[in-house]
Amino acid sequence: MWPAIALVGYFCAALSKIIDKGLLTGTIPDPRVYTFWTGVLSSFVVIFAFYDFSILSPQIAGYALVSGLAFGASLFCFYSALRRFEVSRVVPLFVGIAPFTTIALSAEILGEQVGAWNAGVFALLIVGGVLLAWEGRGQALFSALLGGLTFAAALGLSTHFVFARLVFNHTSFINGLVWTRLGLILFALLLFLIPSARRIIRTTKTPAPRGVALFGINKIVGAVALFLINLALAHASVSLVHALGSFEYLFAFLLAGILSRVLPEYEAEDFSRGALMAKMGGIAALGLASYLLFFA
């Protein structure tokens, strides 16, 4: 069932990113503040320690902290990109880069190899993601800042996944999750120690109650996404779980399309003939990959 668990996780992740974009362009516009409070709210995971917690060896505890710190760095870079650029540019570029950084780190650190069958599924997932990311509006397809921030975010997330898998190999899933969240909390604290970041965190006005509620709900959705993706990660290939992230852009595309119809001020997706044909091809590729994962 790990592919189904991962897909539900990526749907939640897509929904969270759509809300992130809205909050970053209005309610909480500074990525440092947004990342700090995301890390602070992650402390709620510590309640799972009452259910399952044990002390790890120094080496495995170090892996857990690296995983959490890398995730915090990934969030900061991703939020910075999302603050400056459109969702329809950030998410597909992120989804396209992340599987390759993951497969490189998995092979180097975990010794994980992708067999011929899984390689075919992996290729279909990547092709589907690329087609879904097709832009037909003639806008600039590359920005050095966008490329740098997105690559750093993808590398950080890949590092998080790979080191989390190392942790899960030596302890239970819940215990490993708690330890990796400690690393994210540590990242938030380190961010607060930077004078410029601390100043902006302290001086940022508290959003209206509606904005605070939306931020809280969104962090719950994001936490569910991360929980499910990590659960799939604990039972399957890191590379394949991350390659399924191509579905995240499909979900983001569909959700953004719905929102652009319901909320006129929301950025509309490209529904031109060429873009729709490419996206249909992407959906077909993802559908075939799903069939191979679930039924073949």
C-alpha positions in Angstrom: 0.0 0.0 0.0 3.0 2.4 0.1 2.2 4.0 -3.3 -1.3 4.9 -2.2 0.0 6.3 1.1 2.6 8.4 -0.8 0.0 9.7 -3.3 -2.3 10.8 -0.5 0.7 12.5 1.1 1.6 14.3 -2.1 -2.0 15.5 -2.5 -1.8 17.0 0.9 1.6 18.5 0.0 0.1 20.1 -3.1 -2.8 21.6 -1.2 -0.3 22.9 1.4 1.8 24.6 -1.2 -1.2 26.3 -2.8 -2.1 27.7 0.6 1.6 28.6 1.3 1.7 30.7 -1.8 -1.4 32.7 -0.7 0.0 33.2 2.8 3.5 34.2 1.6 2.1 36.8 -0.8 -0.1 38.4 1.9 -0.4 37.3 5.5 3.3 36.3 6.2 5.4 37.7 3.4 8.9 37.0 4.8 10.2 33.4 4.3 12.3 33.6 7.4 9.3 34.3 9.6 7.3 31.6 7.7 10.0 29.0 8.1 10.6 29.8 11.8 7.0 29.4 12.8 6.7 26.2 10.6 9.6 24.8 12.6 8.2 25.9 16.0 4.8 24.3 15.2 6.6 21.1 14.3 7.3 20.7 18.0 3.8 19.2 18.4 5.2 15.9 17.0 7.0 15.5 20.3 3.7 14.3 21.8 4.3 11.1 19.9 7.3 10.5 22.2 4.7 9.4 24.9 3.7 6.6 22.5 7.1 5.5 21.3 10.4 7.0 22.2 13.9 5.6 22.8 17.4 7.0 22.9 19.4 6.5 19.6 23.1 5.9 19.3 25.1 9.1 18.7 25.5 8.2 15.0 21.9 7.6 14.3 20.8 10.6 16.4 23.2 12.6 14.3 21.6 11.3 11.1 18.2 12.3 12.5 19.4 15.8 13.2 20.9 16.2 9.8 17.6 15.0 8.3 15.7 17.6 10.2 18.1 20.4 9.6 18.2 19.6 5.8 14.4 19.7 5.8 14.4 23.1 7.5 16.9 24.5 4.9 14.7 23.0 2.1 11.6 24.7 3.5 13.4 28.1 3.7 14.7 27.9 0.1 11.3 26.6 -1.2 9.4 29.4 0.6 11.9 32.0 -0.7 11.3 30.8 -4.3 7.5 30.6 -3.8 7.5 34.1 -2.4 9.1 35.5 -5.6 7.8 33.2 -8.4 4.6 31.6 -9.5 3.5 28.3 -8.2 3.3 27.0 -11.8 7.0 27.6 -12.2 8.4 26.7 -8.7 6.6 23.4 -8.2 7.3 21.7 -11.5 11.0 22.7 -11.4 11.2 21.4 -7.9 9.4 18.2 -8.8 11.7 17.8 -11.8 15.0 18.2 -9.9 14.2 16.4 -6.7 14.0 12.8 -8.0 17.5 13.1 -9.5 19.1 14.6 -6.4 17.4 11.8 -4.4 18.6 9.0 -6.7 22.1 10.3 -6.6 22.2 10.6 -2.8 20.4 7.2 -2.4 23.0 5.5 -4.6 25.9 7.2 -2.8 24.8 7.0 0.8 22.3 4.0 0.9 23.8 2.0 -1.9 20.3 1.9 -3.4 20.1 0.7 -7.0 17.2 1.2 -9.3 16.4 -2.1 -11.2 15.3 -2.2 -14.8 11.6 -2.4 -13.9 11.7 0.4 -11.4 13.8 2.4 -13.8 10.9 2.2 -16.3 8.4 3.4 -13.7 10.8 6.1 -12.6 11.2 7.3 -16.2 7.4 7.5 -16.7 7.0 9.5 -13.6 9.6 12.0 -14.6 8.2 12.3 -18.2 4.8 12.8 -16.7 6.1 15.6 -14.5 7.9 17.3 -17.3 4.8 17.3 -19.5 2.7 18.6 -16.7 5.1 21.4 -16.2 4.8 22.6 -19.9 4.4 26.3 -20.1 2.7 27.6 -23.3 2.5 31.3 -22.5 5.9 32.3 -23.8 7.2 33.4 -20.4 10.8 33.1 -19.4 11.5 29.5 -18.5 14.6 30.1 -16.5 15.8 32.4 -13.8 19.2 32.0 -12.1 17.6 32.9 -8.7 14.7 30.5 -9.3 17.0 27.8 -10.4 19.4 28.2 -7.5 16.7 28.4 -4.8 14.8 25.4 -6.3 17.9 23.2 -6.6 18.9 24.0 -3.0 15.3 23.2 -1.9 15.4 19.9 -3.8 18.8 18.9 -2.5 17.7 19.7 1.1 14.6 17.6 0.7 16.5 14.7 -0.8 19.0 14.9 2.0 16.2 14.8 4.5 14.6 11.7 2.9 17.9 9.8 2.6 19.0 10.4 6.2 15.5 9.8 7.4 15.7 6.3 5.8 19.0 5.7 7.6 17.2 6.5 10.8 14.2 4.3 10.0 16.5 1.4 9.3 17.6 1.5 12.9 14.5 2.4 14.9 10.7 2.4 14.8 8.9 4.8 12.5 7.4 6.9 15.3 10.6 7.2 17.2 12.5 8.1 14.0 9.9 10.7 13.1 10.2 12.4 16.5 14.0 12.5 16.3 14.0 14.0 12.8 11.5 16.7 13.9 13.9 17.6 16.6 16.3 18.6 13.8 13.7 20.8 12.3 13.0 22.5 15.6 16.8 23.0 15.9 16.9 24.7 12.5 14.1 27.1 13.7 16.2 28.0 16.8 19.3 28.5 14.8 17.4 30.8 12.4 16.3 32.8 15.4 19.9 33.3 16.5 20.7 35.2 13.3 20.3 38.9 14.3 18.6 40.0 11.1 16.1 37.1 11.2 15.4 37.5 14.9 14.7 41.2 14.3 12.2 40.5 11.5 10.6 37.6 13.5 10.1 39.8 16.5 8.8 42.9 14.6 6.4 41.1 12.3 2.8 42.0 13.1 0.5 39.2 14.2 -1.8 38.4 11.3 -5.6 38.7 11.6 -7.3 35.7 13.3 -8.4 34.4 10.0 -4.8 34.4 8.7 -3.5 32.7 11.9 -6.2 30.0 11.6 -5.4 29.4 7.9 -1.7 29.1 8.8 -2.4 26.6 11.5 -4.7 24.5 9.4 -2.1 24.6 6.6 0.7 23.4 8.9 -1.6 20.5 10.0 -2.1 19.6 6.3 1.6 19.9 5.7 2.4 17.7 8.7 -0.1 15.0 7.5 1.7 15.1 4.1 5.1 14.7 5.6 3.9 11.9 7.9 2.4 9.9 5.0 5.4 10.4 2.7 7.8 9.4 5.5 5.6 6.4 6.2 5.9 5.3 2.6 9.6 6.1 2.7 10.0 3.7 5.7 8.7 0.8 3.5 9.9 1.4 0.0 12.7 2.7 -2.2 13.6 6.3 -1.5 14.0 7.1 -5.2 10.6 5.7 -6.2 8.8 7.4 -3.3 10.4 10.7 -4.3 9.7 10.1 -8.0 6.0 9.8 -7.2 6.3 13.5 -6.3 5.5 14.1 -10.0 1.9 13.6 -8.9 2.2 16.6 -6.7 2.3 18.9 -9.6 -0.7 17.2 -11.1 -2.6 17.8 -7.9 -1.3 21.4 -7.7 -2.4 22.0 -11.3 -5.9 20.7 -10.7 -6.3 22.6 -7.4 -5.0 25.8 -8.9 -7.4 25.4 -11.8 -10.3 25.0 -9.5 -9.2 28.0 -7.4 -8.7 30.2 -10.5 -12.4 29.6 -11.3 -13.7 30.1 -7.7 -11.4 33.1 -6.8 -10.9 35.4 -9.8 -7.9 37.1 -8.2 -6.1 33.7 -8.0 -3.4 33.1 -10.6 -5.0 31.1 -13.4 -3.3 28.1 -14.9 -2.6 27.9 -18.6 -5.4 26.1 -20.4 -4.3 26.8 -24.0 -4.6 24.0 -26.5 -0.9 23.2 -26.5 -0.6 23.3 -22.8 -3.6 21.1 -22.3 -2.3 18.5 -24.7 1.0 18.3 -22.9 -0.7 18.0 -19.6 -3.0 15.3 -20.9 0.1 13.4 -22.0 1.6 13.9 -18.6 -1.5 12.6 -16.9 -1.4 9.5 -19.2 2.3 8.9 -18.3 1.5 9.2 -14.6 -1.5 6.9 -15.0 0.6 4.2 -16.7 3.2 4.5 -14.0 0.5 4.1 -11.3 -0.8 1.0 -13.0 2.6 -0.6 -13.1 3.2 0.3 -9.4 -0.2 -0.9 -8.1 -1.2 -3.8 -10.4 1.7 -5.1 -12.5 
